Amino acid sequence: MKDNSSQPDWNPDDKQASLKAYAEFLHQQAVEMFRKDKTHCQILFLFTDAGLASVNPVPANIAADALTAGVRQAVLDNGLYGVIMIAEAWTYLPKRAKDHTAVQIMCGEMNVADLKDEDRAESLMLRMESRDGGHLTWLDPIVRDGDKVVLGEGLVLGRERCLKLESFFE
């Protein structure tokens, strides 16, 4: 049995499975770090066809559109295969089919950060995306009660369930 605390092997013949294994490993590490520190920095893991190429902390207060543009440029300049991003993020999960708020977010009329506190949730997020269309997002709700901070039960979403998600590979 493989030690869960060790970095996964990279198989260049099955990059998609290798990237997913890294995402699962990094998600486990992020959850453990958050539980210990009650916070998590924003960080990017960049992968080439040969595996992990770099680990990059994201400066505080960088605008989301500037970060997306920078990662897209790195993808083009370096022929990247995959990107994994870990961050704390505001999230919104639609409450019903054809949810009006979800439509407003997708159309750019508002951002999740603009919603009332009761309509949004803070989450530890890990987003995995690859050049060949692979995409998964892990969301673990952050529950704050005074000084007590815990993670709620998480979920994994495919790209089709993510609102207003701009691809690093478009």
Residue frames as a rotation matrix with the C-alpha (Angstrom) as fourth column:
MET 1
0.581 0.814 0.000 0.00
0.814 -0.581 0.000 0.00
0.000 0.000 -1.000 0.00
LYS 2
-0.146 -0.627 0.765 1.28
0.605 -0.669 -0.432 3.45
0.783 0.400 0.477 -0.94
ASP 3
-0.475 -0.105 -0.874 2.04
0.816 -0.425 -0.392 5.98
-0.330 -0.899 0.288 1.80
ASN 4
0.457 0.796 0.396 -0.59
0.881 -0.466 -0.079 8.75
0.122 0.385 -0.915 1.51
SER 5
0.711 -0.229 -0.665 1.90
0.154 -0.872 0.465 11.37
-0.686 -0.433 -0.584 2.66
SER 6
-0.401 -0.909 0.115 4.24
0.303 -0.013 0.953 10.83
-0.864 0.417 0.281 -0.30
GLN 7
-0.166 0.244 -0.955 4.00
-0.736 -0.675 -0.044 12.64
-0.656 0.696 0.292 -3.60
PRO 8
0.680 0.498 0.539 2.37
-0.040 0.759 -0.650 10.55
-0.732 0.420 0.536 -6.37
ASP 9
-0.459 -0.778 0.429 4.38
0.399 0.251 0.882 9.17
-0.794 0.576 0.195 -9.25
TRP 10
0.148 0.431 -0.890 3.94
-0.666 -0.622 -0.412 10.79
-0.731 0.654 0.195 -12.67
ASN 11
-0.162 -0.119 0.980 3.19
0.526 0.830 0.187 8.53
-0.835 0.545 -0.072 -15.61
PRO 12
-0.597 -0.114 -0.794 3.79
-0.440 -0.782 0.442 10.40
-0.671 0.613 0.416 -18.90
ASP 13
-0.953 0.282 -0.107 1.73
0.068 0.549 0.833 7.73
0.294 0.787 -0.543 -20.67
ASP 14
-0.011 0.974 -0.226 -1.32
0.839 0.132 0.528 8.54
0.544 -0.183 -0.819 -18.52
LYS 15
-0.839 -0.417 0.349 -1.04
0.239 -0.859 -0.453 12.23
0.489 -0.297 0.820 -17.72
GLN 16
-0.096 0.885 0.455 -4.74
-0.456 -0.446 0.770 12.65
0.885 -0.134 0.447 -16.91
ALA 17
0.693 0.319 -0.646 -4.69
0.334 0.652 0.681 9.94
0.639 -0.688 0.346 -14.23
SER 18
-0.254 -0.878 -0.406 -1.38
0.883 -0.039 -0.467 11.30
0.394 -0.477 0.786 -12.91
LEU 19
-0.720 0.035 0.693 -2.78
-0.097 -0.994 -0.051 14.83
0.687 -0.104 0.719 -12.64
LYS 20
0.380 0.918 0.112 -5.89
-0.357 0.034 0.933 13.55
0.853 -0.395 0.341 -10.85
ALA 21
0.447 -0.295 -0.845 -3.69
0.736 0.658 0.159 11.58
0.509 -0.693 0.511 -8.42
TYR 22
-0.703 -0.704 0.099 -1.73
0.562 -0.635 -0.529 14.78
0.436 -0.316 0.843 -7.71
ALA 23
-0.361 0.646 0.672 -4.99
-0.413 -0.757 0.506 16.69
0.836 -0.095 0.540 -7.18
GLU 24
0.660 0.621 -0.424 -6.27
0.058 0.520 0.852 14.08
0.749 -0.587 0.307 -4.74
PHE 25
0.041 -0.761 -0.648 -2.93
0.929 0.268 -0.256 14.09
0.368 -0.591 0.718 -2.90
LEU 26
-0.816 -0.387 0.429 -2.77
0.274 -0.913 -0.302 17.91
0.508 -0.129 0.852 -2.78
HIS 27
0.094 0.919 0.384 -6.41
-0.335 -0.334 0.881 18.10
0.938 -0.211 0.276 -1.64
GLN 28
0.638 0.088 -0.765 -5.60
0.564 0.623 0.543 15.80
0.524 -0.778 0.348 1.27
GLN 29
-0.387 -0.876 -0.289 -2.54
0.889 -0.272 -0.368 17.91
0.243 -0.399 0.884 2.11
ALA 30
-0.644 0.197 0.739 -4.54
-0.046 -0.975 0.219 21.17
0.764 0.107 0.637 1.85
VAL 31
0.492 0.870 -0.041 -7.28
-0.083 0.094 0.992 19.87
0.867 -0.484 0.119 4.16
GLU 32
0.408 -0.419 -0.811 -4.69
0.870 0.448 0.206 18.78
0.277 -0.790 0.547 6.72
MET 33
-0.688 -0.705 0.172 -2.92
0.640 -0.701 -0.314 22.15
0.342 -0.106 0.934 6.51
PHE 34
-0.300 0.656 0.693 -6.19
-0.233 -0.755 0.613 24.06
0.925 0.023 0.379 6.84
ARG 35
0.665 0.575 -0.477 -7.27
0.270 0.411 0.871 22.01
0.696 -0.708 0.118 9.85
LYS 36
0.055 -0.758 -0.650 -3.92
0.993 0.111 -0.045 22.76
0.106 -0.643 0.759 11.51
ASP 37
-0.822 -0.570 -0.026 -3.55
0.570 -0.822 -0.010 26.45
-0.015 -0.023 1.000 10.56
LYS 38
-0.008 0.935 -0.354 -7.24
0.647 -0.265 -0.715 27.45
-0.762 -0.235 -0.603 10.09
THR 39
0.560 0.124 -0.819 -6.28
-0.486 -0.751 -0.447 29.08
-0.671 0.648 -0.360 6.80
HIS 40
0.221 -0.541 0.811 -4.60
0.723 0.649 0.235 28.25
-0.654 0.535 0.535 3.49
CYS 41
-0.303 -0.405 -0.863 -2.59
-0.294 -0.822 0.488 30.44
-0.907 0.401 0.130 1.14
GLN 42
0.852 0.496 -0.169 -3.37
-0.278 0.155 -0.948 30.60
-0.444 0.855 0.270 -2.56
ILE 43
-0.221 -0.965 0.145 -0.92
-0.477 0.236 0.846 28.47
-0.850 0.118 -0.513 -4.52
LEU 44
0.698 0.362 -0.618 -0.50
-0.708 0.220 -0.671 27.19
-0.107 0.906 0.409 -8.09
PHE 45
-0.075 -0.665 0.743 1.04
-0.101 0.747 0.657 23.88
-0.992 -0.025 -0.123 -9.12
LEU 46
0.455 0.158 -0.876 2.04
-0.835 -0.266 -0.482 23.84
-0.310 0.951 0.011 -12.80
PHE 47
0.176 -0.285 0.942 2.60
0.038 0.958 0.283 20.61
-0.984 -0.014 0.180 -14.74
THR 48
-0.231 -0.276 -0.933 4.28
-0.950 -0.145 0.278 19.89
-0.212 0.950 -0.228 -18.06
ASP 49
0.573 0.399 -0.715 3.93
-0.621 0.782 -0.061 16.62
0.535 0.479 0.696 -19.98
ALA 50
-0.208 -0.774 -0.598 6.84
0.001 0.611 -0.791 15.35
0.978 -0.165 -0.126 -17.83
GLY 51
0.041 0.289 -0.956 5.18
0.913 0.379 0.154 16.16
0.407 -0.879 -0.248 -14.48
LEU 52
0.777 0.285 -0.561 5.34
0.564 -0.710 0.421 18.83
-0.278 -0.644 -0.713 -11.80
ALA 53
0.197 -0.691 0.696 7.27
0.722 -0.378 -0.579 21.83
0.663 0.616 0.425 -13.14
SER 54
-0.763 -0.470 0.444 6.76
0.080 -0.750 -0.656 24.49
0.642 -0.465 0.610 -10.48
VAL 55
0.072 0.710 -0.701 4.97
0.985 0.060 0.162 25.49
0.157 -0.702 -0.695 -7.30
ASN 56
-0.670 -0.293 0.682 3.98
0.383 -0.924 -0.021 29.16
0.636 0.246 0.731 -7.16
PRO 57
-0.353 0.568 -0.743 2.45
0.797 -0.233 -0.557 31.05
-0.490 -0.789 -0.371 -4.23
VAL 58
0.009 0.463 0.886 0.01
0.768 -0.572 0.290 33.71
0.641 0.678 -0.361 -5.42
PRO 59
-0.921 -0.371 0.117 0.53
0.230 -0.761 -0.606 37.21
0.314 -0.532 0.787 -3.97
ALA 60
-0.402 0.790 -0.462 -2.26
0.730 -0.028 -0.683 38.47
-0.553 -0.612 -0.565 -1.71
ASN 61
0.136 0.655 -0.743 -4.97
0.081 -0.755 -0.651 40.65
-0.987 0.028 -0.156 -3.27
ILE 62
-0.921 -0.363 -0.142 -4.21
-0.123 -0.077 0.989 39.79
-0.370 0.929 0.027 -6.90
ALA 63
-0.096 0.930 -0.356 -7.29
-0.867 -0.253 -0.429 40.31
-0.489 0.267 0.830 -9.06
ALA 64
0.172 0.253 0.952 -8.87
0.019 0.966 -0.260 37.09
-0.985 0.063 0.161 -10.33
ASP 65
0.973 0.219 0.067 -8.78
0.074 -0.020 -0.997 38.26
-0.217 0.976 -0.035 -13.96
ALA 66
0.438 -0.889 -0.133 -5.08
-0.886 -0.402 -0.230 39.16
0.151 0.219 -0.964 -13.69
LEU 67
-0.203 -0.480 0.854 -4.31
-0.614 0.741 0.270 35.74
-0.763 -0.469 -0.445 -12.19
THR 68
0.541 0.485 0.688 -6.25
0.220 0.707 -0.672 33.96
-0.812 0.515 0.275 -14.93
ALA 69
0.949 -0.221 -0.224 -4.47
-0.299 -0.416 -0.859 36.00
0.097 0.882 -0.461 -17.63
GLY 70
0.126 -0.971 0.201 -1.07
-0.986 -0.100 0.134 35.25
-0.110 -0.215 -0.970 -16.06
VAL 71
-0.119 -0.110 0.987 -1.74
-0.256 0.964 0.076 31.52
-0.959 -0.244 -0.143 -15.86
ARG 72
0.839 0.456 0.296 -3.04
0.180 0.280 -0.943 31.47
-0.513 0.844 0.153 -19.44
GLN 73
0.701 -0.649 -0.295 0.17
-0.683 -0.495 -0.537 33.16
0.203 0.578 -0.790 -20.57
ALA 74
-0.193 -0.772 0.605 2.26
-0.854 0.436 0.285 30.62
-0.484 -0.462 -0.743 -18.62
VAL 75
0.356 0.411 0.839 0.29
0.055 0.887 -0.458 27.80
-0.933 0.209 0.293 -20.28
LEU 76
0.998 0.060 -0.003 1.10
0.005 -0.136 -0.991 29.23
-0.060 0.989 -0.136 -23.73
ASP 77
0.490 -0.872 -0.013 4.72
-0.849 -0.473 -0.237 30.15
0.200 0.127 -0.971 -23.00
ASN 78
-0.404 -0.723 0.561 5.61
-0.870 0.492 0.008 26.84
-0.282 -0.485 -0.828 -21.37
GLY 79
-0.320 0.337 -0.886 3.33
-0.566 0.681 0.464 24.33
0.759 0.650 -0.027 -23.09
LEU 80
-0.718 0.022 0.696 1.82
-0.665 0.276 -0.694 23.37
-0.207 -0.961 -0.183 -19.75
TYR 81
-0.738 0.468 -0.486 -0.27
0.142 0.813 0.565 20.22
0.659 0.348 -0.666 -19.46
GLY 82
0.203 0.843 -0.499 -2.07
0.715 0.220 0.663 20.92
0.669 -0.491 -0.558 -16.19
VAL 83
-0.572 -0.252 0.780 -2.73
-0.306 -0.817 -0.488 23.44
0.761 -0.519 0.390 -13.46
ILE 84
0.089 0.584 -0.807 -3.83
0.829 0.405 0.385 22.82
0.552 -0.703 -0.448 -9.89
MET 85
-0.468 -0.149 0.871 -4.84
-0.207 -0.940 -0.272 25.83
0.859 -0.308 0.409 -7.82
ILE 86
-0.128 0.404 -0.906 -5.57
0.927 0.373 0.035 25.81
0.352 -0.835 -0.422 -4.10
ALA 87
-0.792 -0.072 0.607 -7.24
-0.050 -0.982 -0.182 28.81
0.609 -0.175 0.774 -2.45
GLU 88
-0.545 0.751 -0.372 -9.87
0.563 0.000 -0.826 29.98
-0.621 -0.660 -0.423 -0.03
ALA 89
-0.949 0.235 0.212 -12.79
0.074 -0.488 0.870 31.21
0.307 0.841 0.445 -2.12
TRP 90
-0.433 0.901 0.029 -16.34
-0.592 -0.260 -0.763 32.47
-0.680 -0.348 0.646 -1.94
THR 91
-0.990 0.136 0.038 -18.71
0.125 0.714 0.689 29.92
0.066 0.687 -0.724 -3.46
TYR 92
-0.301 0.954 -0.016 -22.33
-0.850 -0.275 -0.448 29.73
-0.432 -0.121 0.894 -4.44
LEU 93
-0.968 0.108 0.227 -24.24
0.178 0.932 0.317 26.51
-0.177 0.347 -0.921 -4.97
PRO 94
-0.616 0.787 -0.018 -27.54
-0.535 -0.402 0.743 26.91
0.578 0.468 0.669 -6.83
LYS 95
-0.688 0.427 0.587 -30.54
-0.542 0.236 -0.807 26.11
-0.483 -0.873 0.069 -4.67
ARG 96
0.230 0.806 0.546 -32.76
0.086 0.542 -0.836 24.79
-0.969 0.239 0.055 -7.49
ALA 97
-0.257 -0.234 0.938 -32.89
0.919 0.240 0.312 24.27
-0.298 0.942 0.154 -11.26
LYS 98
0.036 0.201 0.979 -32.82
0.701 -0.703 0.119 27.54
0.712 0.682 -0.166 -13.21
ASP 99
0.236 -0.063 -0.970 -31.64
0.899 -0.365 0.243 29.40
-0.369 -0.929 -0.029 -10.08
HIS 100
0.892 0.216 0.396 -31.86
0.379 -0.837 -0.396 33.14
0.246 0.503 -0.829 -10.85
THR 101
0.732 -0.678 -0.069 -28.77
-0.421 -0.530 0.736 34.02
-0.536 -0.509 -0.673 -8.82
ALA 102
0.038 -0.721 0.692 -26.74
0.388 0.649 0.654 31.38
-0.921 0.243 0.305 -10.69
VAL 103
0.451 0.201 0.870 -27.89
0.893 -0.111 -0.437 32.88
0.009 0.973 -0.229 -14.00
GLN 104
0.994 -0.076 0.075 -26.83
-0.079 -0.996 0.038 36.37
0.072 -0.044 -0.996 -12.86
ILE 105
0.391 -0.906 0.164 -23.39
-0.282 0.052 0.958 35.06
-0.876 -0.420 -0.236 -11.86
MET 106
0.002 -0.378 0.926 -22.93
0.713 0.650 0.264 33.19
-0.701 0.659 0.271 -15.15
CYS 107
0.579 0.305 0.757 -23.97
0.782 -0.471 -0.408 36.27
0.232 0.828 -0.511 -17.16
GLY 108
-0.458 -0.883 0.108 -21.51
0.786 -0.459 -0.414 38.49
0.415 -0.104 0.904 -15.28
GLU 109
0.285 0.654 0.701 -24.22
0.139 -0.752 0.645 40.63
0.949 -0.086 -0.305 -13.68
MET 110
0.688 -0.119 0.716 -22.75
-0.711 -0.312 0.631 39.88
0.148 -0.943 -0.299 -10.25
ASN 111
-0.296 -0.814 -0.499 -19.95
-0.405 0.580 -0.707 38.00
0.865 -0.008 -0.502 -8.55
VAL 112
0.223 0.340 -0.914 -20.24
0.586 0.702 0.404 35.55
0.779 -0.626 -0.043 -5.69
ALA 113
-0.667 -0.566 -0.484 -18.38
0.727 -0.354 -0.589 38.04
0.162 -0.745 0.648 -3.46
ASP 114
-0.820 0.401 0.409 -21.26
-0.306 -0.910 0.279 40.51
0.485 0.104 0.869 -4.07
LEU 115
-0.029 0.878 -0.478 -23.87
0.188 0.475 0.860 38.20
0.982 -0.065 -0.178 -2.53
LYS 116
0.452 0.270 0.850 -25.27
-0.780 -0.344 0.524 38.54
0.433 -0.900 0.055 0.97
ASP 117
-0.517 -0.729 0.448 -23.46
-0.856 0.433 -0.284 36.49
0.013 -0.530 -0.848 3.61
GLU 118
-0.099 0.558 0.824 -26.37
-0.466 0.706 -0.534 34.05
-0.879 -0.437 0.190 3.87
ASP 119
0.853 0.482 -0.202 -26.29
-0.369 0.281 -0.886 33.40
-0.370 0.830 0.417 0.09
ARG 120
0.442 -0.779 -0.445 -22.62
-0.519 0.183 -0.835 32.51
0.732 0.600 -0.323 -0.24
ALA 121
0.977 -0.210 0.023 -20.22
0.112 0.610 0.784 30.16
-0.179 -0.764 0.620 1.45
GLU 122
0.308 -0.948 -0.080 -16.53
-0.950 -0.311 0.030 30.33
-0.053 0.067 -0.996 2.14
SER 123
0.988 0.051 0.147 -14.68
-0.040 0.996 -0.082 27.22
-0.151 0.075 0.986 0.96
LEU 124
-0.140 -0.986 0.090 -11.28
-0.430 0.142 0.892 25.67
-0.892 0.086 -0.444 0.69
MET 125
0.852 0.477 -0.216 -11.08
-0.349 0.211 -0.913 25.10
-0.390 0.853 0.346 -3.06
LEU 126
-0.390 -0.889 0.241 -8.79
-0.137 0.315 0.939 22.94
-0.910 0.333 -0.245 -5.15
ARG 127
0.721 0.570 -0.395 -9.22
-0.430 -0.079 -0.899 23.28
-0.544 0.818 0.189 -8.91
MET 128
-0.328 -0.775 0.541 -7.57
0.098 0.541 0.835 20.89
-0.940 0.327 -0.102 -11.35
GLU 129
0.762 0.535 -0.364 -7.55
-0.299 -0.208 -0.931 21.57
-0.574 0.819 0.002 -15.07
SER 130
-0.172 -0.837 0.520 -5.67
0.288 0.462 0.839 20.00
-0.942 0.294 0.161 -17.97
ARG 131
-0.648 -0.230 -0.726 -4.93
-0.555 -0.510 0.657 20.77
-0.521 0.829 0.203 -21.59
ASP 132
-0.944 0.258 -0.208 -6.99
0.014 0.659 0.752 17.78
0.331 0.707 -0.625 -22.74
GLY 133
-0.244 0.938 0.246 -10.17
-0.360 -0.323 0.875 19.05
0.901 0.125 0.416 -21.08
GLY 134
-0.152 0.160 -0.975 -9.92
0.762 0.647 -0.013 17.37
0.629 -0.745 -0.221 -17.69
HIS 135
-0.508 0.016 0.861 -11.44
-0.381 -0.901 -0.208 19.45
0.772 -0.433 0.464 -14.92
LEU 136
0.176 0.576 -0.798 -12.43
0.733 0.464 0.497 18.82
0.657 -0.673 -0.341 -11.31
THR 137
-0.312 -0.215 0.925 -13.02
-0.407 -0.850 -0.335 21.21
0.858 -0.481 0.178 -8.42
TRP 138
-0.257 0.156 -0.954 -12.95
0.805 0.580 -0.122 20.15
0.534 -0.799 -0.275 -4.77
LEU 139
-0.174 0.267 0.948 -14.92
-0.369 -0.910 0.188 22.40
0.913 -0.317 0.257 -2.38
ASP 140
-0.309 0.054 -0.950 -14.71
0.821 0.519 -0.238 22.01
0.480 -0.853 -0.204 1.38
PRO 141
0.514 0.589 0.624 -16.97
0.223 -0.794 0.565 24.52
0.828 -0.152 -0.540 3.20
ILE 142
-0.722 -0.689 -0.054 -15.24
0.319 -0.262 -0.911 26.64
0.614 -0.675 0.409 5.83
VAL 143
0.444 0.884 -0.143 -17.42
0.476 -0.098 0.874 26.90
0.759 -0.456 -0.465 8.93
ARG 144
-0.686 -0.661 0.303 -16.55
0.158 -0.542 -0.825 29.71
0.710 -0.518 0.477 11.36
ASP 145
0.593 0.779 -0.204 -18.03
0.401 -0.066 0.914 30.00
0.698 -0.623 -0.352 14.83
GLY 146
0.939 -0.343 0.037 -16.12
-0.245 -0.587 0.772 32.65
-0.243 -0.733 -0.635 16.78
ASP 147
0.061 -0.996 -0.062 -12.56
-0.927 -0.080 0.367 31.38
-0.371 0.035 -0.928 17.12
LYS 148
-0.112 -0.032 0.993 -13.57
0.009 0.999 0.033 27.88
-0.994 0.013 -0.112 16.06
VAL 149
0.119 0.071 -0.990 -12.87
-0.960 -0.248 -0.133 27.15
-0.255 0.966 0.039 12.38
VAL 150
-0.263 -0.142 0.954 -13.59
-0.049 0.990 0.134 23.76
-0.964 -0.011 -0.267 10.82
LEU 151
-0.802 0.049 -0.596 -14.13
-0.597 -0.016 0.802 22.30
0.030 0.999 0.042 7.38
GLY 152
0.158 0.927 0.339 -17.55
-0.729 0.341 -0.593 20.92
-0.666 -0.153 0.730 6.51
GLU 153
0.122 -0.031 0.992 -18.24
0.361 0.932 -0.015 17.95
-0.925 0.360 0.124 4.30
GLY 154
-0.465 -0.463 -0.754 -16.68
-0.479 -0.585 0.654 18.54
-0.745 0.666 0.051 0.91
LEU 155
0.627 0.603 0.494 -17.76
0.175 0.509 -0.843 17.76
-0.759 0.615 0.214 -2.60
VAL 156
-0.624 -0.777 0.081 -16.13
0.180 -0.042 0.983 17.35
-0.760 0.628 0.166 -6.00
LEU 157
0.492 0.810 -0.318 -17.62
-0.082 -0.320 -0.944 19.07
-0.866 0.491 -0.091 -9.05
GLY 158
-0.121 -0.429 0.895 -17.04
0.923 0.282 0.261 18.55
-0.365 0.858 0.362 -12.74
ARG 159
-0.935 -0.353 -0.040 -16.62
0.309 -0.862 0.402 21.57
-0.176 0.363 0.915 -14.98
GLU 160
-0.522 0.796 0.308 -20.28
0.351 -0.129 0.927 21.51
0.778 0.592 -0.212 -16.06
ARG 161
0.399 0.705 -0.587 -21.35
0.823 0.006 0.568 22.23
0.404 -0.710 -0.578 -12.46
CYS 162
-0.355 -0.605 -0.713 -19.03
0.812 -0.577 0.085 25.21
-0.463 -0.549 0.696 -11.94
LEU 163
0.739 0.673 -0.023 -20.45
0.605 -0.679 -0.416 28.71
-0.295 0.293 -0.909 -12.42
LYS 164
0.972 -0.237 -0.009 -18.60
-0.220 -0.887 -0.407 31.29
0.089 0.397 -0.914 -14.52
LEU 165
0.485 -0.838 0.250 -15.39
0.178 0.375 0.910 29.32
-0.856 -0.396 0.331 -14.63
GLU 166
0.765 -0.329 -0.554 -12.80
-0.643 -0.435 -0.630 30.69
-0.034 0.838 -0.544 -17.01
SER 167
0.905 -0.411 0.109 -10.44
0.417 0.908 -0.038 28.04
-0.083 0.080 0.993 -18.33
PHE 168
0.324 -0.897 -0.301 -6.69
-0.273 -0.393 0.878 28.39
-0.906 -0.202 -0.373 -18.06
PHE 169
-0.531 -0.562 0.634 -6.49
0.309 0.568 0.763 26.53
-0.789 0.602 -0.128 -21.40
GLU 170
0.483 0.730 0.484 -8.80
0.772 -0.094 -0.628 28.62
-0.413 0.677 -0.609 -23.62
